[in-house]
Amino acid sequence: MKVQVLASVMNQTMEQIAERMRLQSDAVIINQCHRLGFEETDCHGGRVRFYSFPDRGIGRSRNEAILRSDGDILLFSDEDIVYEPGYAQAIAQEFEKNTRADMILFNISVKKERQTYCITERKRVRWYNCGRYGAVSFAVKRDSLLALGVTFSLLFGGGARYSNGEDSLFLKEFMDKGGRVYTAPVTIGREVREGESSWFAGYNEKFFYDRGVLYRYLYGRLASVMALRFLLAHRARLCAELPLRKAYCLMKKGIRESKER
């Protein structure tokens, strides 16, 4: 099974990003910049195709990469990810072990203050816990993805109206349409963040309002309950800037106003 990395980057060069990410497989890289262009090269046994577009938005660039993919297993990524040696073989082996899986989620090491969840066992992912995983942990069978017709939202994520959540919505829609998603306690890479995030500016009013909008799409009538659960579970980290009551009111405002649109 051929693993292909689908990466969304900004203002990069092909040679620089391929070496920095330590790619050892085929890859489709969507470079958000100020020009149109295409380049191709071989890198450590893999074919890297590098597309440059002036468009912005993480969801848009991931969808562009899907359209240009041809691998058996697609691994979503971005410019902050550095892969471990043998990552492609490790991913393929997990799919060979679990033939029922349409998608498998893997660990990406991050700094402790940014870590949201660490996978410690092999199990099936359900609707009520799909919000904890980032897109860079997703490895999906291309045939399954195309058959289900799932794409990334253009309303959520870096460069979009709402600050984040495109990965959670993608995962939930995939499962809602019948895709089987599992976890694997295998670390395939690490995050090496340089500079500021394109969407995260702290746990401020916009963060909680946008998260409320996201929860409305994710959980429907259970959105308010899941919002309170989220805040209580991560209170120490989330409520350093705003008190829990204020954060909850902002999330409920996002839930309420998204219903009115």
C-alpha positions in Angstrom: 0.0 0.0 0.0 1.5 3.3 -1.1 1.4 6.1 1.5 1.2 9.6 0.2 1.6 12.8 2.3 -0.8 15.6 1.6 0.7 18.8 3.0 -0.5 22.4 3.3 2.2 24.9 3.6 2.7 28.7 3.2 5.4 30.6 1.3 7.8 27.6 1.0 10.2 26.2 -1.6 9.9 22.6 -2.7 13.5 21.5 -1.8 13.4 23.2 1.6 10.1 21.8 2.8 10.7 18.2 1.5 14.0 18.0 3.4 12.7 19.7 6.5 9.8 17.4 6.8 12.1 14.4 6.1 9.7 13.0 3.5 10.4 9.3 2.6 7.2 8.7 0.5 5.2 10.3 -2.3 3.8 13.7 -1.4 1.5 16.3 -2.8 2.3 19.7 -1.3 0.0 22.7 -1.7 1.9 26.0 -1.2 -0.2 29.0 -0.4 1.7 32.0 -1.7 1.4 34.8 -4.3 1.8 32.9 -7.5 0.7 29.9 -9.6 3.2 27.2 -10.3 4.1 23.5 -10.4 7.3 21.6 -9.7 8.2 18.0 -9.2 11.2 16.2 -7.7 12.3 12.8 -6.3 13.1 12.8 -2.5 14.5 9.8 -0.7 12.6 7.4 -3.0 9.4 9.3 -3.1 7.9 11.6 -5.8 7.1 15.1 -4.5 4.7 17.2 -6.5 4.6 20.9 -5.4 1.7 23.1 -6.4 1.7 26.9 -5.7 -1.6 28.8 -5.4 -2.5 32.4 -4.4 -5.6 31.1 -2.6 -5.8 31.0 1.2 -7.4 28.6 3.7 -6.4 25.3 5.2 -9.6 23.6 4.1 -9.2 24.8 0.6 -5.6 23.7 0.3 -6.3 20.2 1.8 -9.1 19.7 -0.7 -6.8 20.8 -3.5 -4.3 18.1 -2.3 -7.0 15.4 -2.3 -8.0 16.2 -5.9 -4.3 15.7 -6.9 -3.6 12.6 -4.9 -3.1 9.1 -6.3 -1.8 7.1 -3.2 -3.5 4.2 -1.6 -3.3 5.8 1.9 -3.4 9.6 2.3 -1.6 11.2 5.3 -2.5 14.8 6.0 0.2 17.1 7.1 1.5 20.7 7.3 4.9 22.5 7.3 5.5 22.1 11.1 5.6 18.3 10.9 8.9 16.3 10.8 8.5 12.6 10.2 10.2 9.7 11.9 12.2 7.3 9.8 10.0 4.5 8.5 6.8 6.3 9.0 5.3 5.1 5.7 6.0 1.5 6.5 4.6 1.9 10.0 1.3 3.3 8.6 0.9 0.7 5.9 1.5 -2.1 8.5 -1.3 -0.8 10.7 -3.7 -0.9 7.8 -2.6 -4.4 6.9 -3.3 -5.5 10.6 -6.7 -3.8 10.6 -8.4 -4.5 7.4 -11.7 -3.1 8.6 -10.2 0.4 9.0 -11.0 3.1 6.5 -9.0 5.6 8.5 -6.4 5.2 11.3 -5.3 8.0 13.6 -1.6 8.2 14.7 0.4 10.1 17.3 2.3 13.3 16.4 4.6 14.4 19.3 4.0 18.1 20.3 5.2 20.2 23.2 3.4 19.5 26.5 1.5 22.8 26.5 0.1 22.2 23.1 -0.8 18.5 23.6 -4.6 17.8 23.5 -4.5 14.0 23.5 -2.1 11.1 23.2 -3.3 7.7 21.7 -2.4 4.8 24.0 -4.4 2.0 22.6 -6.0 0.6 19.4 -9.7 1.3 19.5 -12.6 2.6 17.3 -13.3 6.4 17.3 -16.9 7.5 18.1 -18.8 10.7 17.5 -18.5 11.8 21.1 -14.7 11.9 21.1 -13.8 12.9 17.5 -13.1 16.5 18.5 -9.8 15.6 20.2 -7.8 14.7 17.1 -5.9 16.9 14.7 -5.8 16.4 10.9 -2.1 15.7 11.0 -2.9 12.4 12.7 -5.2 11.3 10.0 -4.2 8.5 7.5 -7.1 7.5 5.3 -7.7 5.0 2.4 -8.1 7.1 -0.7 -10.7 4.8 -2.2 -12.9 5.1 1.0 -12.5 8.9 1.1 -13.6 9.3 -2.5 -16.4 6.9 -2.2 -17.8 8.8 0.8 -17.3 12.2 -0.8 -16.0 13.9 2.3 -14.0 17.2 2.0 -12.7 19.8 4.4 -15.0 22.7 5.4 -14.1 26.1 4.1 -15.8 27.8 7.1 -13.4 26.6 9.7 -9.6 26.6 10.1 -6.7 28.9 9.4 -7.7 31.5 6.8 -11.4 30.9 7.3 -14.2 32.7 9.1 -14.0 30.5 12.2 -10.7 29.8 13.8 -10.5 26.0 13.9 -12.4 22.7 13.8 -12.2 21.7 10.2 -10.4 18.5 11.2 -13.2 17.5 13.7 -15.9 18.2 11.2 -14.1 16.2 8.5 -13.7 13.2 10.9 -17.4 13.3 12.1 -18.7 13.6 8.5 -16.5 10.7 7.5 -17.9 8.5 10.3 -21.5 9.7 9.8 -21.3 8.5 6.2 -20.1 5.0 7.3 -16.3 5.4 7.4 -14.7 3.2 10.1 -12.0 5.1 12.1 -9.6 3.5 14.5 -6.6 4.7 16.6 -3.1 3.3 16.7 -0.6 4.1 19.5 2.2 4.7 17.0 4.2 7.9 16.8 5.0 8.8 13.2 6.4 12.3 13.6 6.7 15.4 15.7 5.6 19.0 15.5 8.4 21.6 15.2 6.5 24.9 15.4 8.3 28.1 14.3 6.6 31.4 14.8 3.0 32.1 15.6 0.0 30.0 14.7 -2.1 31.1 11.8 -5.3 30.9 13.8 -4.6 30.6 17.6 -4.2 33.9 19.4 -4.9 32.6 22.9 -8.0 31.4 24.8 -9.8 34.7 24.1 -13.4 35.6 23.3 -13.1 34.7 19.7 -11.7 31.3 20.5 -14.7 30.3 22.7 -17.3 31.9 20.4 -15.9 30.0 17.4 -15.7 26.8 19.4 -19.4 27.2 20.2 -20.2 27.5 16.5 -18.1 24.3 15.9 -19.9 22.4 18.7 -23.3 23.2 17.1 -22.2 21.5 13.9 -20.5 18.6 15.7 -23.1 17.8 18.4 -26.4 19.4 17.4 -28.8 19.4 20.4 -26.1 18.2 22.7 -23.8 21.2 21.9 -24.3 23.0 25.2 -23.7 19.9 27.3 -20.6 19.0 25.3 -19.3 22.6 25.6 -19.6 22.4 29.4 -17.9 19.0 29.4 -15.0 20.5 27.4 -14.5 23.4 29.7 -14.6 21.4 32.9 -12.2 18.8 31.5 -9.6 21.4 30.5 -10.4 24.2 32.9 -6.9 24.8 34.2 -5.6 25.4 30.7 -8.5 27.1 29.0 -9.7 29.5 31.7 -6.5 31.3 32.6 -7.5 34.4 30.6 -11.3 34.2 30.9 -13.3 32.7 33.8 -15.2 29.5 33.1 -18.6 31.2 33.4 -17.6 33.8 30.7 -16.1 31.1 28.5 -19.3 29.0 28.7 -21.5 32.1 27.9 -19.4 32.8 24.8 -19.7 29.2 23.7 -23.5 29.2 24.2 -23.6 32.5 22.2 -21.8 30.8 19.3 -24.2 27.8 19.5 -27.3 30.0 19.6 -26.3 32.4 16.8 -25.2 29.6 14.5 -28.7 28.1 14.8 -30.2 31.4 13.6 -28.2 31.5 10.3 
